[in-house]
């Protein structure tokens, strides 16, 4: 007597002939979760965006000035040392 083994990798089929969804990935659940998450987003006001943009621009200017100052100082110091060695 030959027993038929059920192929584990094949999903079970319902009466309609379509494969049953297991508890894994479901596109509808995924979309619903993202839609619910999107509703919880707290968007910043125009005033907050302008304020944060100004802060970023000021910090970029300050950091640029700091890097420029350090680079200029190191270059002047290196040139001074090289002029002492060459003399």
Buried (B, 14 or more C-beta within 10 A) or exposed (E): EEEEEEEEEEEEEEEEEEEEEEEEEEEEEEEEEEEEEEEEEEEEEEEEEEEEEEEEEEEEEEEEEEEEEEEEEEEEEEEEEEEEEEE
